[in-house]
Amino acid sequence: MPYYTQYNNNAFITNPGVTGTKRLLDARMNYRMQWVGYDGAPRTTSIGLHSRFFKEKMGAGLYYMQDKVGPAKQSNIGISYAYHLRFPDAELSLGIAGNFTNYTMIGSDITLHNTQDPSIDQFVTNSTWVADATAGFYLYNDRFHVGASALHVVQSTAEFYKADTTKKGLVQYTTQSNFTIGYNFSENKDFVFENTLFGSYAKGSPMNLDYTLRVFIKEVVFGGISIRLHDAIALHVGYTFFDNYQVSYSYDIVIGKLRTYSSGSHEFMIAVSHNIFKKQKSSIKNRFLHQKYAYMF
């Protein structure tokens, strides 16, 4: 599954427990160019929209993600739901999402060592639909968060070339587990330090572990750095304007073995997070008993 350097900004895509935990209406669009210069490198686009309703006890959302890696392209559309349990100084959100993926194999993008291999036709592009589900939880307030999710909990199978037994192929999805923990601190309300640790694991691949430190200045500008184990160091910058809109950019400096072939990775995000009902602004902005910071964008 795609990896996001700005995983904290993009948490709704990877954890349905985040559904409805932001402001009353939250929309984000992300584009990632991974390993620039590498032939067939991943290109990922995601769009998500979610909100809270029923006296802020529930959340619902829609998302779309397209990921292309070499000859494989996955276009995923899903819906998510979360139920929020409110405590005096924190909230616990339990979420689930269902999705459909259009999985396409582009024959002309496949390079064969044996061009006479009868099991692969380079001139045929084939697609199939796959249904799956995701589940997760998110415990948070304005100072900390703890979350975990499991993607592809159904472990569905993508079946290609169904009508041609000579080229029939199966791709088995495996469950991917994610976890995140974060803490914000500050001695001066104009400078808030956001610390986040993110981990991801899927059977058959190494575990990803990523630590990010971002500094928010007067809730308007932020900058930061990420360290991803054995892979990359990333730089972050972002700007919030009119209180409801944010643009951010991150650049990965590859330190792993792919550094010889790649000039790094770029990731862009545009976010709109809005309190659409004026009468509810106060409850959204000051909803925790010991709230120390303005609620994070």
C-alpha atoms as an extended CHARMM CRD file, in Angstrom:
* protein
*
       297  EXT
         1         1  MET       CA              0.0000000000        0.0000000000        0.0000000000  PROA      1               0.0000000000
         2         2  PRO       CA              1.1550000000        3.5960000000       -0.5150000000  PROA      2               0.0000000000
         3         3  TYR       CA              3.4000000000        5.2510000000        2.0410000000  PROA      3               0.0000000000
         4         4  TYR       CA              2.8630000000        8.8750000000        3.0320000000  PROA      4               0.0000000000
         5         5  THR       CA              5.5730000000       11.1060000000        4.4480000000  PROA      5               0.0000000000
         6         6  GLN       CA              2.7920000000       13.4320000000        5.6430000000  PROA      6               0.0000000000
         7         7  TYR       CA              1.0120000000       10.5400000000        7.3460000000  PROA      7               0.0000000000
         8         8  ASN       CA             -0.2130000000       12.7300000000       10.2010000000  PROA      8               0.0000000000
         9         9  ASN       CA             -1.9880000000       15.0700000000        7.7540000000  PROA      9               0.0000000000
        10        10  ASN       CA             -3.2700000000       12.0690000000        5.7940000000  PROA      10              0.0000000000
        11        11  ALA       CA             -4.4090000000        9.9080000000        8.7250000000  PROA      11              0.0000000000
        12        12  PHE       CA             -8.0210000000        9.6560000000        7.4900000000  PROA      12              0.0000000000
        13        13  ILE       CA             -6.8790000000        7.6410000000        4.4490000000  PROA      13              0.0000000000
        14        14  THR       CA             -4.9910000000        5.0550000000        6.5420000000  PROA      14              0.0000000000
        15        15  ASN       CA             -7.1820000000        4.8870000000        9.6630000000  PROA      15              0.0000000000
        16        16  PRO       CA            -11.0230000000        5.0330000000        9.5880000000  PROA      16              0.0000000000
        17        17  GLY       CA            -10.9260000000        5.8050000000       13.3120000000  PROA      17              0.0000000000
        18        18  VAL       CA             -9.9230000000        9.3650000000       12.3370000000  PROA      18              0.0000000000
        19        19  THR       CA            -13.2930000000        9.8680000000       10.5930000000  PROA      19              0.0000000000
        20        20  GLY       CA            -14.9690000000       12.9390000000       12.0630000000  PROA      20              0.0000000000
        21        21  THR       CA            -12.2220000000       13.7390000000       14.5860000000  PROA      21              0.0000000000
        22        22  LYS       CA            -11.1990000000       16.9970000000       12.9170000000  PROA      22              0.0000000000
        23        23  ARG       CA            -13.4730000000       20.0060000000       12.5020000000  PROA      23              0.0000000000
        24        24  LEU       CA            -17.0560000000       19.7260000000       11.3230000000  PROA      24              0.0000000000
        25        25  LEU       CA            -15.9820000000       19.4420000000        7.6890000000  PROA      25              0.0000000000
        26        26  ASP       CA            -12.5100000000       18.2800000000        6.6270000000  PROA      26              0.0000000000
        27        27  ALA       CA            -11.2770000000       17.7540000000        3.0420000000  PROA      27              0.0000000000
        28        28  ARG       CA             -7.7300000000       16.9270000000        1.9470000000  PROA      28              0.0000000000
        29        29  MET       CA             -5.9880000000       16.1780000000       -1.3330000000  PROA      29              0.0000000000
        30        30  ASN       CA             -2.5150000000       14.6070000000       -1.4830000000  PROA      30              0.0000000000
        31        31  TYR       CA             -0.1490000000       13.8750000000       -4.3560000000  PROA      31              0.0000000000
        32        32  ARG       CA              3.0780000000       11.9050000000       -3.9070000000  PROA      32              0.0000000000
        33        33  MET       CA              5.9070000000       11.4710000000       -6.4420000000  PROA      33              0.0000000000
        34        34  GLN       CA              8.0840000000        8.7440000000       -4.9340000000  PROA      34              0.0000000000
        35        35  TRP       CA             11.6930000000        7.9830000000       -5.9720000000  PROA      35              0.0000000000
        36        36  VAL       CA             11.9280000000       10.5910000000       -8.7460000000  PROA      36              0.0000000000
        37        37  GLY       CA             14.1580000000        9.3520000000      -11.5770000000  PROA      37              0.0000000000
        38        38  TYR       CA             13.3650000000        5.6930000000      -10.9910000000  PROA      38              0.0000000000
        39        39  ASP       CA             11.6080000000        4.0510000000      -13.9570000000  PROA      39              0.0000000000
        40        40  GLY       CA              8.0670000000        3.0020000000      -12.9950000000  PROA      40              0.0000000000
        41        41  ALA       CA              8.3040000000        4.6400000000       -9.5610000000  PROA      41              0.0000000000
        42        42  PRO       CA              5.1310000000        4.9600000000       -7.4360000000  PROA      42              0.0000000000
        43        43  ARG       CA              2.7600000000        7.8660000000       -8.0770000000  PROA      43              0.0000000000
        44        44  THR       CA             -0.0680000000        8.2500000000       -5.5750000000  PROA      44              0.0000000000
        45        45  THR       CA             -3.0900000000       10.5650000000       -5.5030000000  PROA      45              0.0000000000
        46        46  SER       CA             -5.6150000000       10.6050000000       -2.6660000000  PROA      46              0.0000000000
        47        47  ILE       CA             -8.7000000000       12.7030000000       -1.8660000000  PROA      47              0.0000000000
        48        48  GLY       CA            -10.6720000000       12.4530000000        1.3580000000  PROA      48              0.0000000000
        49        49  LEU       CA            -13.7230000000       14.1920000000        2.8240000000  PROA      49              0.0000000000
        50        50  HSD       CA            -15.2120000000       13.5160000000        6.2600000000  PROA      50              0.0000000000
        51        51  SER       CA            -17.4140000000       15.1650000000        8.8520000000  PROA      51              0.0000000000
        52        52  ARG       CA            -19.1610000000       14.5940000000       12.1880000000  PROA      52              0.0000000000
        53        53  PHE       CA            -22.8710000000       14.5150000000       12.8670000000  PROA      53              0.0000000000
        54        54  PHE       CA            -25.5440000000       13.3690000000       15.3540000000  PROA      54              0.0000000000
        55        55  LYS       CA            -24.4270000000       15.7360000000       18.1320000000  PROA      55              0.0000000000
        56        56  GLU       CA            -20.7790000000       15.0130000000       17.2250000000  PROA      56              0.0000000000
        57        57  LYS       CA            -21.1330000000       11.3710000000       18.3050000000  PROA      57              0.0000000000
        58        58  MET       CA            -20.5660000000        9.9380000000       14.8240000000  PROA      58              0.0000000000
        59        59  GLY       CA            -18.4320000000       10.5830000000       11.7830000000  PROA      59              0.0000000000
        60        60  ALA       CA            -18.7120000000        9.5970000000        8.1210000000  PROA      60              0.0000000000
        61        61  GLY       CA            -16.4940000000       10.1070000000        5.1000000000  PROA      61              0.0000000000
        62        62  LEU       CA            -15.6180000000        9.3190000000        1.4930000000  PROA      62              0.0000000000
        63        63  TYR       CA            -12.1990000000        8.8160000000       -0.0420000000  PROA      63              0.0000000000
        64        64  TYR       CA            -10.5230000000        8.0310000000       -3.3350000000  PROA      64              0.0000000000
        65        65  MET       CA             -6.9730000000        6.8150000000       -3.8370000000  PROA      65              0.0000000000
        66        66  GLN       CA             -5.0490000000        5.9580000000       -6.9960000000  PROA      66              0.0000000000
        67        67  ASP       CA             -1.6550000000        4.2960000000       -6.8050000000  PROA      67              0.0000000000
        68        68  LYS       CA              0.4480000000        3.3610000000       -9.8540000000  PROA      68              0.0000000000
        69        69  VAL       CA              3.6390000000        1.3130000000       -9.5380000000  PROA      69              0.0000000000
        70        70  GLY       CA              5.2040000000        0.0750000000      -12.7710000000  PROA      70              0.0000000000
        71        71  PRO       CA              2.5910000000       -1.9850000000      -14.6860000000  PROA      71              0.0000000000
        72        72  ALA       CA              0.1270000000       -2.0980000000      -11.7640000000  PROA      72              0.0000000000
        73        73  LYS       CA             -2.5060000000        0.5760000000      -11.0920000000  PROA      73              0.0000000000
        74        74  GLN       CA             -4.9860000000        0.5220000000       -8.2100000000  PROA      74              0.0000000000
        75        75  SER       CA             -7.9210000000        2.9230000000       -8.0440000000  PROA      75              0.0000000000
        76        76  ASN       CA             -9.6690000000        2.6590000000       -4.6880000000  PROA      76              0.0000000000
        77        77  ILE       CA            -12.9290000000        4.2590000000       -3.5600000000  PROA      77              0.0000000000
        78        78  GLY       CA            -14.3740000000        3.7910000000       -0.0980000000  PROA      78              0.0000000000
        79        79  ILE       CA            -16.7130000000        5.0010000000        2.6180000000  PROA      79              0.0000000000
        80        80  SER       CA            -15.9360000000        5.1650000000        6.3260000000  PROA      80              0.0000000000
        81        81  TYR       CA            -17.8990000000        5.4170000000        9.5630000000  PROA      81              0.0000000000
        82        82  ALA       CA            -16.7980000000        6.0620000000       13.1400000000  PROA      82              0.0000000000
        83        83  TYR       CA            -18.4960000000        6.2110000000       16.5220000000  PROA      83              0.0000000000
        84        84  HSD       CA            -17.0690000000        8.6990000000       19.0320000000  PROA      84              0.0000000000
        85        85  LEU       CA            -16.9600000000        8.0560000000       22.7690000000  PROA      85              0.0000000000
        86        86  ARG       CA            -16.4330000000       11.3100000000       24.6610000000  PROA      86              0.0000000000
        87        87  PHE       CA            -14.5770000000       11.4870000000       27.9720000000  PROA      87              0.0000000000
        88        88  PRO       CA            -13.9000000000       14.6360000000       30.0360000000  PROA      88              0.0000000000
        89        89  ASP       CA            -10.4410000000       15.2250000000       28.5570000000  PROA      89              0.0000000000
        90        90  ALA       CA            -10.2460000000       12.9230000000       25.5270000000  PROA      90              0.0000000000
        91        91  GLU       CA            -12.2430000000       11.2120000000       22.8070000000  PROA      91              0.0000000000
        92        92  LEU       CA            -12.0800000000        7.6310000000       21.5270000000  PROA      92              0.0000000000
        93        93  SER       CA            -13.1630000000        7.0470000000       17.9370000000  PROA      93              0.0000000000
        94        94  LEU       CA            -13.8420000000        3.5290000000       16.6110000000  PROA      94              0.0000000000
        95        95  GLY       CA            -13.9950000000        3.3040000000       12.8300000000  PROA      95              0.0000000000
        96        96  ILE       CA            -14.5870000000        0.9230000000        9.9640000000  PROA      96              0.0000000000
        97        97  ALA       CA            -14.4090000000        1.4150000000        6.1940000000  PROA      97              0.0000000000
        98        98  GLY       CA            -15.4760000000       -0.5650000000        3.1650000000  PROA      98              0.0000000000
        99        99  ASN       CA            -13.8590000000       -0.0800000000       -0.2310000000  PROA      99              0.0000000000
       100       100  PHE       CA            -13.7430000000       -1.2700000000       -3.8230000000  PROA      100             0.0000000000
       101       101  THR       CA            -10.4990000000       -1.3440000000       -5.7970000000  PROA      101             0.0000000000
       102       102  ASN       CA            -10.1760000000       -1.4000000000       -9.5610000000  PROA      102             0.0000000000
       103       103  TYR       CA             -6.8720000000       -3.2380000000      -10.0290000000  PROA      103             0.0000000000
       104       104  THR       CA             -5.3470000000       -2.9270000000      -13.5070000000  PROA      104             0.0000000000
       105       105  MET       CA             -2.3320000000       -4.6900000000      -15.0160000000  PROA      105             0.0000000000
       106       106  ILE       CA             -0.9410000000       -2.7520000000      -17.9910000000  PROA      106             0.0000000000
       107       107  GLY       CA              0.6680000000       -5.3020000000      -20.2960000000  PROA      107             0.0000000000
       108       108  SER       CA              2.7030000000       -2.8040000000      -22.3310000000  PROA      108             0.0000000000
       109       109  ASP       CA              4.5000000000       -1.6610000000      -19.1600000000  PROA      109             0.0000000000
       110       110  ILE       CA              5.7950000000       -5.1690000000      -18.3600000000  PROA      110             0.0000000000
       111       111  THR       CA              9.3860000000       -6.0220000000      -19.3080000000  PROA      111             0.0000000000
       112       112  LEU       CA             10.0190000000       -9.7390000000      -19.8350000000  PROA      112             0.0000000000
       113       113  HSD       CA             13.3040000000      -11.6110000000      -19.6420000000  PROA      113             0.0000000000
       114       114  ASN       CA             11.7380000000      -14.2050000000      -21.9510000000  PROA      114             0.0000000000
       115       115  THR       CA              9.6280000000      -12.4720000000      -24.5940000000  PROA      115             0.0000000000
       116       116  GLN       CA              8.1770000000      -15.8550000000      -25.6550000000  PROA      116             0.0000000000
       117       117  ASP       CA              6.6120000000      -16.5080000000      -22.2450000000  PROA      117             0.0000000000
       118       118  PRO       CA              3.0630000000      -17.7180000000      -23.1430000000  PROA      118             0.0000000000
       119       119  SER       CA              1.6110000000      -16.8160000000      -19.7370000000  PROA      119             0.0000000000
       120       120  ILE       CA              1.9260000000      -13.0520000000      -20.2490000000  PROA      120             0.0000000000
       121       121  ASP       CA              0.5720000000      -11.0480000000      -23.1580000000  PROA      121             0.0000000000
       122       122  GLN       CA              2.2470000000       -7.6420000000      -23.2310000000  PROA      122             0.0000000000
       123       123  PHE       CA             -0.4300000000       -6.2800000000      -25.5600000000  PROA      123             0.0000000000
       124       124  VAL       CA             -3.3260000000       -7.0100000000      -23.1920000000  PROA      124             0.0000000000
       125       125  THR       CA             -4.3930000000       -4.7400000000      -20.3320000000  PROA      125             0.0000000000
       126       126  ASN       CA             -6.7120000000       -6.3890000000      -17.8370000000  PROA      126             0.0000000000
       127       127  SER       CA             -8.6920000000       -5.0260000000      -14.8680000000  PROA      127             0.0000000000
       128       128  THR       CA            -10.6020000000       -6.5730000000      -11.9950000000  PROA      128             0.0000000000
       129       129  TRP       CA            -12.6700000000       -5.2910000000       -9.0510000000  PROA      129             0.0000000000
       130       130  VAL       CA            -11.7950000000       -6.2080000000       -5.4740000000  PROA      130             0.0000000000
       131       131  ALA       CA            -13.8490000000       -5.5510000000       -2.3200000000  PROA      131             0.0000000000
       132       132  ASP       CA            -12.1890000000       -5.2180000000        1.0900000000  PROA      132             0.0000000000
       133       133  ALA       CA            -12.4330000000       -3.4940000000        4.4750000000  PROA      133             0.0000000000
       134       134  THR       CA            -10.3760000000       -1.4860000000        6.9820000000  PROA      134             0.0000000000
       135       135  ALA       CA            -10.7930000000       -1.0010000000       10.7380000000  PROA      135             0.0000000000
       136       136  GLY       CA             -9.1160000000        1.2410000000       13.2990000000  PROA      136             0.0000000000
       137       137  PHE       CA             -9.3110000000        3.2920000000       16.4840000000  PROA      137             0.0000000000
       138       138  TYR       CA             -8.0800000000        6.7630000000       17.4610000000  PROA      138             0.0000000000
       139       139  LEU       CA             -7.7650000000        8.0880000000       21.0450000000  PROA      139             0.0000000000
       140       140  TYR       CA             -6.9020000000       11.7840000000       21.2070000000  PROA      140             0.0000000000
       141       141  ASN       CA             -7.1280000000       15.2990000000       22.6000000000  PROA      141             0.0000000000
       142       142  ASP       CA             -5.2250000000       18.4720000000       21.7010000000  PROA      142             0.0000000000
       143       143  ARG       CA             -2.0150000000       17.2190000000       23.3980000000  PROA      143             0.0000000000
       144       144  PHE       CA             -1.6810000000       13.5540000000       22.4240000000  PROA      144             0.0000000000
       145       145  HSD       CA             -3.0270000000       10.7900000000       20.2280000000  PROA      145             0.0000000000
       146       146  VAL       CA             -2.7700000000        7.0100000000       19.9780000000  PROA      146             0.0000000000
       147       147  GLY       CA             -4.1130000000        5.1570000000       16.9670000000  PROA      147             0.0000000000
       148       148  ALA       CA             -3.9610000000        1.8410000000       15.1370000000  PROA      148             0.0000000000
       149       149  SER       CA             -5.5300000000        0.4170000000       12.0100000000  PROA      149             0.0000000000
       150       150  ALA       CA             -5.5890000000       -2.7000000000        9.8640000000  PROA      150             0.0000000000
       151       151  LEU       CA             -5.9260000000       -2.4070000000        6.0840000000  PROA      151             0.0000000000
       152       152  HSD       CA             -7.2480000000       -5.3120000000        3.9650000000  PROA      152             0.0000000000
       153       153  VAL       CA             -8.7070000000       -7.1710000000        6.9260000000  PROA      153             0.0000000000
       154       154  VAL       CA            -10.7180000000       -9.3720000000        4.5210000000  PROA      154             0.0000000000
       155       155  GLN       CA             -7.5310000000      -10.2790000000        2.5990000000  PROA      155             0.0000000000
       156       156  SER       CA             -9.3550000000      -10.3990000000       -0.7160000000  PROA      156             0.0000000000
       157       157  THR       CA             -7.9180000000      -11.8110000000       -3.9280000000  PROA      157             0.0000000000
       158       158  ALA       CA             -7.6030000000       -9.9710000000       -7.2430000000  PROA      158             0.0000000000
       159       159  GLU       CA             -8.2150000000      -12.3500000000      -10.1610000000  PROA      159             0.0000000000
       160       160  PHE       CA             -6.9670000000      -11.4190000000      -13.6500000000  PROA      160             0.0000000000
       161       161  TYR       CA             -7.6650000000      -12.8850000000      -17.1100000000  PROA      161             0.0000000000
       162       162  LYS       CA            -10.6860000000      -14.8180000000      -15.8470000000  PROA      162             0.0000000000
       163       163  ALA       CA            -11.7360000000      -15.8580000000      -19.3610000000  PROA      163             0.0000000000
       164       164  ASP       CA             -8.3050000000      -17.1490000000      -20.4120000000  PROA      164             0.0000000000
       165       165  THR       CA             -6.9690000000      -20.1040000000      -18.4100000000  PROA      165             0.0000000000
       166       166  THR       CA             -3.5040000000      -19.8090000000      -19.9790000000  PROA      166             0.0000000000
       167       167  LYS       CA             -3.0030000000      -16.3520000000      -18.4870000000  PROA      167             0.0000000000
       168       168  LYS       CA             -5.0470000000      -16.5900000000      -15.2980000000  PROA      168             0.0000000000
       169       169  GLY       CA             -3.3370000000      -14.8170000000      -12.3960000000  PROA      169             0.0000000000
       170       170  LEU       CA             -4.1210000000      -14.1960000000       -8.7260000000  PROA      170             0.0000000000
       171       171  VAL       CA             -2.8920000000      -11.4070000000       -6.4380000000  PROA      171             0.0000000000
       172       172  GLN       CA             -3.5890000000      -12.0580000000       -2.7600000000  PROA      172             0.0000000000
       173       173  TYR       CA             -3.9360000000       -8.9790000000       -0.5330000000  PROA      173             0.0000000000
       174       174  THR       CA             -2.3730000000       -9.2270000000        2.8970000000  PROA      174             0.0000000000
       175       175  THR       CA             -3.3420000000       -7.2900000000        6.0250000000  PROA      175             0.0000000000
       176       176  GLN       CA             -1.2430000000       -4.1850000000        6.6670000000  PROA      176             0.0000000000
       177       177  SER       CA             -1.0680000000       -2.9750000000       10.2650000000  PROA      177             0.0000000000
       178       178  ASN       CA             -0.4150000000        0.6760000000       11.1430000000  PROA      178             0.0000000000
       179       179  PHE       CA              0.0760000000        2.3740000000       14.4840000000  PROA      179             0.0000000000
       180       180  THR       CA              0.7650000000        5.9520000000       15.4900000000  PROA      180             0.0000000000
       181       181  ILE       CA              1.4380000000        7.7790000000       18.7310000000  PROA      181             0.0000000000
       182       182  GLY       CA              2.0290000000       11.4940000000       19.1780000000  PROA      182             0.0000000000
       183       183  TYR       CA              2.4750000000       14.2070000000       21.7770000000  PROA      183             0.0000000000
       184       184  ASN       CA              2.4040000000       18.0090000000       21.5210000000  PROA      184             0.0000000000
       185       185  PHE       CA              4.2220000000       20.2650000000       23.9520000000  PROA      185             0.0000000000
       186       186  SER       CA              5.1170000000       23.9330000000       24.3360000000  PROA      186             0.0000000000
       187       187  GLU       CA              6.4420000000       26.4450000000       26.8430000000  PROA      187             0.0000000000
       188       188  ASN       CA              5.1170000000       29.2540000000       24.6580000000  PROA      188             0.0000000000
       189       189  LYS       CA              1.7140000000       29.0110000000       22.9840000000  PROA      189             0.0000000000
       190       190  ASP       CA              3.1460000000       30.6060000000       19.8420000000  PROA      190             0.0000000000
       191       191  PHE       CA              5.4970000000       27.6320000000       19.3440000000  PROA      191             0.0000000000
       192       192  VAL       CA              3.9510000000       24.1570000000       19.5270000000  PROA      192             0.0000000000
       193       193  PHE       CA              6.1640000000       21.0880000000       19.0130000000  PROA      193             0.0000000000
       194       194  GLU       CA              4.3800000000       18.1080000000       17.4830000000  PROA      194             0.0000000000
       195       195  ASN       CA              6.0900000000       14.7250000000       17.9470000000  PROA      195             0.0000000000
       196       196  THR       CA              4.7560000000       11.6800000000       16.0930000000  PROA      196             0.0000000000
       197       197  LEU       CA              5.9350000000        8.0910000000       15.7370000000  PROA      197             0.0000000000
       198       198  PHE       CA              4.3970000000        5.9990000000       12.9450000000  PROA      198             0.0000000000
       199       199  GLY       CA              4.8870000000        2.3080000000       12.2140000000  PROA      199             0.0000000000
       200       200  SER       CA              3.6040000000        0.0600000000        9.4440000000  PROA      200             0.0000000000
       201       201  TYR       CA              3.9680000000       -3.6840000000        8.8550000000  PROA      201             0.0000000000
       202       202  ALA       CA              2.7730000000       -6.1880000000        6.2640000000  PROA      202             0.0000000000
       203       203  LYS       CA              3.7640000000       -9.8390000000        6.0460000000  PROA      203             0.0000000000
       204       204  GLY       CA              6.6800000000      -10.3980000000        3.6970000000  PROA      204             0.0000000000
       205       205  SER       CA              8.1480000000       -6.8980000000        3.9790000000  PROA      205             0.0000000000
       206       206  PRO       CA             10.3270000000       -5.0490000000        6.5250000000  PROA      206             0.0000000000
       207       207  MET       CA              8.6250000000       -2.9520000000        9.1700000000  PROA      207             0.0000000000
       208       208  ASN       CA              8.5030000000        0.8000000000        8.4460000000  PROA      208             0.0000000000
       209       209  LEU       CA              9.2330000000        3.1000000000       11.3700000000  PROA      209             0.0000000000
       210       210  ASP       CA              9.0580000000        6.8860000000       11.0300000000  PROA      210             0.0000000000
       211       211  TYR       CA              9.5730000000        9.6910000000       13.5870000000  PROA      211             0.0000000000
       212       212  THR       CA              8.4740000000       13.2530000000       12.7590000000  PROA      212             0.0000000000
       213       213  LEU       CA              9.0120000000       16.5140000000       14.6350000000  PROA      213             0.0000000000
       214       214  ARG       CA              7.1250000000       19.5840000000       13.3870000000  PROA      214             0.0000000000
       215       215  VAL       CA              7.1240000000       23.0720000000       14.9250000000  PROA      215             0.0000000000
       216       216  PHE       CA              3.9830000000       25.2160000000       14.5260000000  PROA      216             0.0000000000
       217       217  ILE       CA              4.5430000000       28.9620000000       14.7850000000  PROA      217             0.0000000000
       218       218  LYS       CA              1.4740000000       30.9650000000       15.8520000000  PROA      218             0.0000000000
       219       219  GLU       CA             -0.7440000000       28.2710000000       14.2740000000  PROA      219             0.0000000000
       220       220  VAL       CA              0.1740000000       29.6700000000       10.8550000000  PROA      220             0.0000000000
       221       221  VAL       CA              3.5390000000       28.3310000000        9.6580000000  PROA      221             0.0000000000
       222       222  PHE       CA              5.1520000000       24.9930000000       10.3860000000  PROA      222             0.0000000000
       223       223  GLY       CA              8.4140000000       23.2950000000        9.5370000000  PROA      223             0.0000000000
       224       224  GLY       CA              9.8110000000       19.9330000000       10.4960000000  PROA      224             0.0000000000
       225       225  ILE       CA             11.8880000000       16.8540000000        9.8540000000  PROA      225             0.0000000000
       226       226  SER       CA             11.2050000000       13.1210000000        9.6160000000  PROA      226             0.0000000000
       227       227  ILE       CA             13.5760000000       10.1980000000       10.0330000000  PROA      227             0.0000000000
       228       228  ARG       CA             12.4620000000        6.9470000000        8.3940000000  PROA      228             0.0000000000
       229       229  LEU       CA             14.4360000000        3.8910000000        9.4800000000  PROA      229             0.0000000000
       230       230  HSD       CA             16.9160000000        2.6900000000        6.8000000000  PROA      230             0.0000000000
       231       231  ASP       CA             15.1060000000        4.6960000000        4.1110000000  PROA      231             0.0000000000
       232       232  ALA       CA             14.9670000000        8.5090000000        4.1500000000  PROA      232             0.0000000000
       233       233  ILE       CA             15.1950000000       11.8350000000        5.9330000000  PROA      233             0.0000000000
       234       234  ALA       CA             12.3300000000       14.1710000000        5.0560000000  PROA      234             0.0000000000
       235       235  LEU       CA             11.8740000000       17.9350000000        5.3450000000  PROA      235             0.0000000000
       236       236  HSD       CA              8.4310000000       19.5030000000        5.9310000000  PROA      236             0.0000000000
       237       237  VAL       CA              7.0060000000       22.9770000000        5.4420000000  PROA      237             0.0000000000
       238       238  GLY       CA              3.4370000000       24.2470000000        5.5430000000  PROA      238             0.0000000000
       239       239  TYR       CA              1.2700000000       27.3520000000        5.7770000000  PROA      239             0.0000000000
       240       240  THR       CA             -2.2440000000       27.8720000000        7.1830000000  PROA      240             0.0000000000
       241       241  PHE       CA             -4.3130000000       30.8400000000        6.0030000000  PROA      241             0.0000000000
       242       242  PHE       CA             -7.7490000000       32.2170000000        6.9040000000  PROA      242             0.0000000000
       243       243  ASP       CA             -7.7590000000       29.6090000000        9.7280000000  PROA      243             0.0000000000
       244       244  ASN       CA             -9.4390000000       27.0560000000        7.4540000000  PROA      244             0.0000000000
       245       245  TYR       CA             -6.9740000000       26.3330000000        4.6380000000  PROA      245             0.0000000000
       246       246  GLN       CA             -3.5500000000       24.7430000000        4.6190000000  PROA      246             0.0000000000
       247       247  VAL       CA             -0.9110000000       23.8670000000        2.0260000000  PROA      247             0.0000000000
       248       248  SER       CA              2.0710000000       21.6720000000        2.8490000000  PROA      248             0.0000000000
       249       249  TYR       CA              5.0670000000       20.1270000000        1.1330000000  PROA      249             0.0000000000
       250       250  SER       CA              7.6020000000       17.4890000000        2.0820000000  PROA      250             0.0000000000
       251       251  TYR       CA             10.7800000000       16.2880000000        0.4090000000  PROA      251             0.0000000000
       252       252  ASP       CA             12.3700000000       12.8930000000        1.1110000000  PROA      252             0.0000000000
       253       253  ILE       CA             16.1500000000       12.6420000000        0.9260000000  PROA      253             0.0000000000
       254       254  VAL       CA             16.7360000000        8.9610000000        0.2250000000  PROA      254             0.0000000000
       255       255  ILE       CA             19.4610000000        7.4010000000        2.3970000000  PROA      255             0.0000000000
       256       256  GLY       CA             18.7130000000        3.7500000000        1.5620000000  PROA      256             0.0000000000
       257       257  LYS       CA             20.0760000000        1.6940000000       -1.3260000000  PROA      257             0.0000000000
       258       258  LEU       CA             17.7650000000        3.4260000000       -3.8300000000  PROA      258             0.0000000000
       259       259  ARG       CA             19.6510000000        6.7170000000       -3.3810000000  PROA      259             0.0000000000
       260       260  THR       CA             21.8760000000        5.8000000000       -6.3450000000  PROA      260             0.0000000000
       261       261  TYR       CA             18.8700000000        5.7380000000       -8.6840000000  PROA      261             0.0000000000
       262       262  SER       CA             16.5770000000        8.3670000000       -7.2100000000  PROA      262             0.0000000000
       263       263  SER       CA             16.7180000000       12.1130000000       -6.5430000000  PROA      263             0.0000000000
       264       264  GLY       CA             14.1960000000       11.8180000000       -3.6990000000  PROA      264             0.0000000000
       265       265  SER       CA             10.4320000000       11.9550000000       -3.2240000000  PROA      265             0.0000000000
       266       266  HSD       CA              8.0220000000       14.9120000000       -3.3230000000  PROA      266             0.0000000000
       267       267  GLU       CA              4.6720000000       15.1370000000       -1.5740000000  PROA      267             0.0000000000
       268       268  PHE       CA              2.0840000000       17.9190000000       -1.7440000000  PROA      268             0.0000000000
       269       269  MET       CA             -1.1120000000       18.4130000000        0.2460000000  PROA      269             0.0000000000
       270       270  ILE       CA             -4.0060000000       20.8990000000        0.1720000000  PROA      270             0.0000000000
       271       271  ALA       CA             -6.4310000000       20.8350000000        3.1060000000  PROA      271             0.0000000000
       272       272  VAL       CA             -9.6930000000       22.5770000000        3.9580000000  PROA      272             0.0000000000
       273       273  SER       CA            -10.9150000000       22.1470000000        7.5230000000  PROA      273             0.0000000000
       274       274  HSD       CA            -13.9410000000       24.2170000000        8.4480000000  PROA      274             0.0000000000
       275       275  ASN       CA            -16.4340000000       24.7450000000       11.2760000000  PROA      275             0.0000000000
       276       276  ILE       CA            -19.4360000000       25.1370000000        9.0110000000  PROA      276             0.0000000000
       277       277  PHE       CA            -21.9070000000       25.8460000000       11.8140000000  PROA      277             0.0000000000
       278       278  LYS       CA            -21.0350000000       29.0220000000       13.7360000000  PROA      278             0.0000000000
       279       279  LYS       CA            -23.0330000000       28.0240000000       16.8140000000  PROA      279             0.0000000000
       280       280  GLN       CA            -20.8440000000       24.9280000000       17.2130000000  PROA      280             0.0000000000
       281       281  LYS       CA            -17.4660000000       26.6490000000       16.9120000000  PROA      281             0.0000000000
       282       282  SER       CA            -16.9510000000       26.9330000000       20.6510000000  PROA      282             0.0000000000
       283       283  SER       CA            -17.6810000000       23.2670000000       21.3340000000  PROA      283             0.0000000000
       284       284  ILE       CA            -15.2750000000       22.1640000000       18.6070000000  PROA      284             0.0000000000
       285       285  LYS       CA            -12.4500000000       24.4950000000       19.5920000000  PROA      285             0.0000000000
       286       286  ASN       CA            -12.6100000000       23.9100000000       23.3590000000  PROA      286             0.0000000000
       287       287  ARG       CA            -13.9490000000       20.3980000000       23.7570000000  PROA      287             0.0000000000
       288       288  PHE       CA            -11.3310000000       19.0020000000       26.1750000000  PROA      288             0.0000000000
       289       289  LEU       CA            -11.3520000000       19.5710000000       29.9270000000  PROA      289             0.0000000000
       290       290  HSD       CA             -7.6660000000       20.4660000000       30.2270000000  PROA      290             0.0000000000
       291       291  GLN       CA             -7.2010000000       21.8740000000       26.7430000000  PROA      291             0.0000000000
       292       292  LYS       CA             -3.8340000000       23.5880000000       26.4270000000  PROA      292             0.0000000000
       293       293  TYR       CA             -3.5680000000       24.3740000000       22.7210000000  PROA      293             0.0000000000
       294       294  ALA       CA             -5.9730000000       25.4350000000       20.0500000000  PROA      294             0.0000000000
       295       295  TYR       CA             -7.2510000000       22.3050000000       18.3590000000  PROA      295             0.0000000000
       296       296  MET       CA             -4.7030000000       21.1860000000       15.7620000000  PROA      296             0.0000000000
       297       297  PHE       CA             -5.5730000000       21.6200000000       12.0860000000  PROA      297             0.0000000000
